[in-house]
Amino acid sequence: MDTPASTLARYKMFIGGEWVEAASREHFESDNPFTGKPWALIPKGGAQDADRAVRAAHKAFTSGDWPKLNPSKRGALLRKLGDLVVEKSKFLAEVEVRDNGKLYAEMSAQTAYMAQWYYYYGGLADKIEGHVIPTDKPEMLNYTRYEPLGVIAAITPWNSPLLLTAWKLAPALAAGNTVVFKPSEFTSASVLELMKLIEQAGIPPGVVNVVTGFGADVGMPLVEHPLVSKVAFTGSDRTGTLIYQTAARGMKRVSMELGGKSPNIVFDDAHMENAVKGVVSGIFAATGQTCIAGSRLLVQESVHDAFVEKLVAFAKTAKMGNPMSLDTQVGPVTNPPQYQKILDYIDIARGEGAKPVLGGGKATRPECGGGWFVEPTIFTGVRNSMRIAQEEVFGPVLAVIPFRDEEEAVAIGNDVVYGLAAGVWTQSMRRSLMMAERLQAGTVWVNTYRAVSYLSPFGGYKRSGLGRESGQEMIKDYMQVKSVWISTATEVPNPFILR
């Protein structure tokens, strides 16, 4: 039985400091991935709403209270927002689980931890310094200053809405910009709940805005808008390519964190039990719905069979079910299109000749309720040229590929269009350093996997993206540098000659 619309949570958009309906007055349903039923109504925004939000952000950037705040005061507001995020972290986690099906055990920790981005960039806001240039020109003072870009259009995906919002929002505000967010149509509720904390923190109206809706209706109008100075996007490389092309026509800056097909490489000298856990973490945590998923497992031939046996035995113990239960280890796929995509790739892998040694289809266990569950799946007999090894599945599907030696491990690991992350399992320091140097990936983990921090830059090589998120330097991706020249000469020299 369908849930009556009258019992669904009903949300509004946040524009110019006000909670508003879409211009169309229409809504669409947001589904709970565990039950497979709608739980909330989200405003169906369009180009008119996108324009209204950008204009509100532009107004807040050019007038009002926000541009009057010095960097220290901006930082204080961000730190206050961080306090509120910690205070409401469990509630935010519950909303996120209801909206995208990730495990509450992970999300409750993640929502609390994401406050660190607001603390970190709040502390960094008043530490961005220009330089006095020791110029070669006589009687001339030259210095630089860093200034905000303006309105940032931030487009976030459905797999980690709040965390990826923090990765963009914290540095953008610390730098003095204003922001318009377009969250995924599948997971808009938690970002809208965050806006209530934006209000409570005292961040001026219009500085942060959220327009909900579909990509073609809201996302592209934001990218095309002449008052937008930069687009910060996380999502698929296909959509990223379209956004990049569109933004280029307006000479907008872009930063993009896109897809991945990351190799998790196990050498014969690895601590096998730890490597098994690392491989499971890389592909079955978050139901494989992470851009950093270690979806290609490269195992040295001498330990291949024994390692796969241990891996399958361990993965079989994974408990599936309600993501709100603290003992659940594998939750549902977030939405029906992604669910079908994963099942299609499993069929593609079989058609290519790969052998499923675990899983290989829908999960129909009673504990999986009415939601969209896929059994943790492991394929052996995979060649790196197969689609299952080259294309991002974004689900709990692992392709196992054997290799002979270090040279072949590097060659296979790099033989893909992506370069977001890689894992290496070895007890050799020499090998660790060599592999970290030669793997074409923005992040390389050695004897661990899936670790991120506000302190460390994150981003990809090749088709995995442009620019970085997190860390100290990337705040300058939200700023532009100005060179200032001041003459101390008492007389203007020949005006017809370049000084």
Buried (B, 14 or more C-beta within 10 A) or exposed (E): EEBEEEEBBEBBBBBBBEBBBBBBEBBBBBBBBBBBBBBBBBBBBBBBBBBBBBBBBBBBBEEEBBEEBEBEEBBBBBBBBBBBBBBBBEEBBBBBBBBBBBBBBBBBEBBBBBBBBBBBBBEBBBEBEBEEBEEEEEEBEBBEBBBBBBBBBBBBBBBBBBBBBBBBBBBBBBBBBBBBBBBBBBBBBBBBBBBEBBBBBEBBBBBBBBBBBBBEBBBBBBBBBEBBBBBBBBBBBEBBEBBBEBBEEBEBBBBBBBBBBBBBBBBBBBBBEEBBBBBBBBBBBBBBBBBBBBBBBBBBEEBBEEBBEBBBEBBEEBEBBBBBBEEBBBBBBBBEEBBEBBBEBBEBBBEBEBEBBBBBBBBEEEEBBEBBBBBBBBBBBBBBEBBBBBBBBBBBBBBBBBBEEBEBBBEBBBBBBBBBBBBBBBEBEEBBEBBBEBBBBBBBBBBBBBEBEBEEBBBBBBBBBBBBBBBBEBBEBBBBEEEEEEBEEEEEEEEEEEE
